[in-house]
Amino acid sequence: MKSYCLALDLKEDEKKIAAYDEYHRKVWPEVRESLRQAGILEMEIYRTFNRLFMIIHTRPDFSFERKASLDAANPQVQEWETLMAVFQQPLPWAEPGQKWILMDRVFHWTEKE
């Protein structure tokens, strides 16, 4: 299994932040199925004010390129992404059109060390 951490911001608007949280309490079944098809085994999103942090655990053969291709061909996922874009804003260092940014691990500890 592979793990990835990503970050994104929401617009600094308490009503939009609350709406974003509410949508994620009821993620559409088609979006959940698209995650499975892409090879994502588990996904968590955490929030502190408007900063989002996502952790995904994937099958070993997962690729972001394949997921993007599957998403582009799925009208329900495109509708979800369009809706979520109302709430999201790119991080200041994001490339044009980039939303979630892959994070670099800077520390790891385990009890085994």
NULUM-752162 format. One record per atom (N, C-alpha, C, O, CB): residue in one letter; z, y, x. Coordinates in pm, whole numbers, plus 50000, padded with zeros to 5 digits. Glycine has a CB too. Layout:
N
aZYX ...
% end
This chain:
113
m500004988250085 m500005000050000 m500005012450090 m500675012850193 m501235000049903 k499245022650047 k499215035550116 k499985045650031 k500065044249909 k497745040350142 s500535055750095 s501215066550024 s500665079850072 s500365081650190 s502755065850044 y500545089149978 y500055102550008 y500935112649937 y501445109849829 y498565104249966 c501125124449998 c501845135449936 c500915147449932 c500225150450029 c503165138750015 l500895154249818 l500015165649798 l500795177049734 l501825174949671 l498795161649711 a500275189249751 a500935201149694 a499925209949622 a498745210049654 a501645209149804 l500435217149524 l499635226649446 l500625236049378 l501785232449356 l498715219249339 d500185247949345 d501025257449272 d500565258849128 d499395256649095 d501015271149341 l501515262449042 l501205266748907 l501225281948905 l501815288248992 l502205260748803 k500575287648806 k500645302148789 k502095305948758 k502795298548690 k499685307048676 e502515317348808 e503905321648791 e504095327548651 e504205339648634 e504305332048898 d504125318648553 d504245322348413 d505105311448348 d504665299948337 d502825323948343 e506305314948305 e507235304848254 e506685297048136 e506945285148124 e508525311348214 k505925303548047 k505345296547932 k504285286547977 k504215275447924 k504735306647833 k503465290348074 k502455281148126 k503105269548200 k502655258148190 k501475288548219 i504165272348274 i504875261848346 i505465251848245 i505375239748265 i505985267848436 a506065256948140 a506635248148036 a505545239947968 a505755228147940 a507405256547931 a504405245947943 a503305238747881 a502775227747974 a502465216747929 a502165248347844 y502675230848102 y502235220848201 y503185208948200 y502755197448198 y502145227248343 d504475211748203 d505475200948198 d505295192648071 d505355180348076 d506905206648205 e505095199247959 e504955192247832 e503705183147832 e503775171747788 e504865202347716 y502595188147882 y501395179647890 y501675167247975 y501165156447945 y500215187647950 h502455168648078 h502705157248167 h503745147548111 h503925136648165 h503165162248302 r504415151248005 r505255141647934 r504405132447847 r504855121747804 r506315148847848 k503165136747820 k502265129247731 k500855128847792 k499885132847728 k502215135647589 v500755124047916 v499435123347982 v498525114347900 v498935103647854 v499565117948129 w497295118747881 w496345111547799 w496125097347852 w496085095347974 w495015119147792 p495975087547763 p495735073747808 p494485072347895 p494455064147987 p495615064647687 e493465080247867 e492225079547947 e492465084148090 e491845079048184 e491135088047882 v493355093748107 v493685098648241 v494485088048314 v494245085448432 v494475112048233 r495435081848247 r496215071048308 r495295059548352 r495435054148461 r497295065848209 e494345055948265 e493425045248298 e492545049048417 e492225040448500 e492545041848177 s492145061548427 s491315065848541 s492095064648672 s491515061648776 s490835080348521 l493395067048667 l494235065348786 l494235050748831 l494095047748949 l495685070148759 r494385041748733 r494355027448764 r493015023448826 r492975016448927 r494605019148637 q491935027948764 q490595024448812 q490345029548954 q489615023249031 q489535030048718 a490945040748989 a490765046549122 a491595039449229 a491395041549348 a491115061349120 g492535030949185 g493365023749282 g494725029849303 g495405026549400 g492665023149411 i495145038749215 i496475044549224 i497445035449150 i497255032449032 i496515059149165 l498475031149220 l499465022049164 l500645029449103 l501255024949005 l499965012449271 e500965040849160 e502105048849113 e501875063349150 e501365066349258 e503455043649173 m502255072449060 m502135086749086 m503385093749032 m503845090748922 m500845092749021 e503905102949111 e505025111249069 e504655125749100 e504045128549203 e506365107049140 i505035134949010 i504875149249036 i506245155649020 i506915153848918 i503795155848940 y506655163049121 y507915170549118 y507575185449117 y506515189549165 y508835167049242 r508465193449061 r508235207849054 r509505215349088 r510595211549044 r507725211948915 t509365225949165 t510415235949181 t509745249349151 t508835253649221 t511065235649327 f510205255749046 f509585267548988 f508095265048971 f507715257348883 f509835280149076 n507225271249051 n505785269149029 n505145260349136 n503925258349133 n505075282549024 r505915255249231 r505365246549336 r505435232049292 r506495227149253 r506135248549471 l504295225149298 l504215211049263 l504085202649389 l503465206649488 l503025208449169 f504685190949384 f504635181249493 f504315167749430 f505075163049345 f505985180849575 m503215161449470 m502785148749414 m502885137749520 m502505139649635 m501345149749360 i503405126349478 i503425114449563 i502595103949492 i502825100949375 i504895109449591 i501625098149564 i500875087049507 i500965075049600 i500945076249722 i499395091049483 h501065063449538 h501055050749609 h499795043549562 h499545042449442 h502375042149583 t499005038749656 t497685033549622 t497465019549681 t498205014749766 t496615043049672 r496405013349630 r495935000949692 r495405004449830 r495045015949855 r494824993949605 p495344994749920 p494864997450056 p493435002850062 p493095010050156 p494944984850137 d492594999349964 d491205003749967 d490965017149897 d489815021249879 d490334993249902 f492025024149857 f491895036949789 f491205047349878 f491415047749999 f493275042149745 s490365055749814 s489805067349885 s489715079049788 s489415077349669 s488395064049945 f489985090849839 f489885102949758 f488435105449717 f488185110849608 f490435115049834 e487485101649800 e486065103449768 e485675094949647 e484985099749557 e485185099849890 r486105082449645 r485805073549531 r486475078849405 r485865078849298 r486275059149560 k487725083149416 k488405088649299 k487665100849245 k487495102149124 k489855092449333 a487225109749333 a486475121649290 a485185117649218 a484815123849118 a486155130749410 s484515107549268 s483275102949206 s483545097049067 s482825100048972 s482595092449295 l484575088949055 l484945083348925 l485345094348828 l484955094148711 l486105073248941 d486125104048875 d486555115148790 d485375123248739 d485335127148622 d487515124348867 a484405125848826 a483235133848789 a482415127148679 a481735133848602 a482355136348911 a482485113948673 a481705106448574 a482485103748445 a481965097348355 a481245093248633 n483705108648436 n484565105748322 n484805118448241 n485545127248286 n485905099648368 p484185119748123 p484325132148044 p485775135448006 p486145147148002 p483505131047918 q486605125247977 q487995127947939 q488775133548058 q489595142548042 q488685115147886 v488525128148177 v489205133348296 v488745147548324 v489555156048361 v488935124348420 q487465150348305 q486965163848325 q487595173648226 q487915184948261 q485435164148313 e487755169148101 e488415177448000 e489875180248039 e490345191548028 e488365170647860 w490585169748087 w491965171348132 w492045181248249 w492895190048250 w492565157648173 e491155179648347 e491155188348464 e490865202948425 e491465212148481 e490115183548566 t489965204948331 t489675218548283 t490905224548216 t491225236248237 t488495218348184 l491595216448137 l492805221148071 l493905224248174 l494565234648164 l493315210547970 m494095215548272 m495135217748373 m494835230048459 m495755236648507 m495285205348462 a493575233148478 a493175244748559 a493715257848500 a493885267648572 a491645245448571 v493975258048369 v494545269848304 v495925272948361 v496335284548365 v494625267748150 f496635262648405 f498005264048452 f498115264948604 f499095270248657 f498835252548403 q497125259848673 q497205258248819 q496595270048893 q495715276948843 q496525245448861 q497085272049016 q496465281649108 q496485275349247 q497445268549283 q497225295549106 p495445277449323 p495405271149456 p496445277049549 p496865288549534 p494005272649517 l496845269049644 l497715274149750 l496945284549830 l495725283749838 l498225262649843 p497625294349889 p496935305349958 p495975300650068 p495005307550097 p497945314650019 w496225289250130 w495395284350240 w494345274150195 w493675268150278 w496265278250347 a494215272150064 a493245262450012 a491815267250035 a491525279250035 a493475260049862 e490935257650056 e489495260550065 e488995264049925 e489615259949827 e488705248450125 p487895271349912 p487355274349779 p487115261449699 p486495251949747 p486035282349792 g487625261349577 g487465249849489 g488485238749511 g488505229049435 g486105244349505 q489315239949612 q490295229549642 q491555231849559 q492055243049550 q490635229349793 k492055221149498 k493285221949421 k494415215449499 k495055221849583 k493115215249283 w494675202849473 w495755195749543 w495415194649690 w494305190849727 w495985181749482 i496385197949776 i496185197449921 i497055186349979 i498255185649953 i496525211149987 l496425177750057 l497125166950123 l498115172650224 l497765181550302 l496135157350192 m499335167650222 m500395172650311 m500515163550433 m500205151650426 m501755173550235 d500965169250543 d501225161650665 d502705158250671 d503565166650644 d500805169750792 r502985145950705 r504385141950721 r504885147550854 r504255145650958 r504555126350716 v506015154450851 v506575160150973 v507885153451013 v508415156051121 v506805175150954 f508395144750927 f509625137650961 f509685124850881 f509285124550765 f510875146350935 h510185114450943 h510425101850875 h511655095450935 h511815095151057 h509195092450885 w512525090350852 w513715083450900 w513915071250812 w513635071550692 w514975092850897 t514385060750871 t514765048950797 t516045043450857 t516305045150976 t513635038250798 e516815037050777 e518085031550823 e517885021350935 e518805018751013 e518825025150707 k516715015550942 k516415005351043 k516315011151183 k516375003651280 k515114998251008 e516155024151198 e515985030451330 e517285031451406 e517305036451518 e515375044151316 
% end
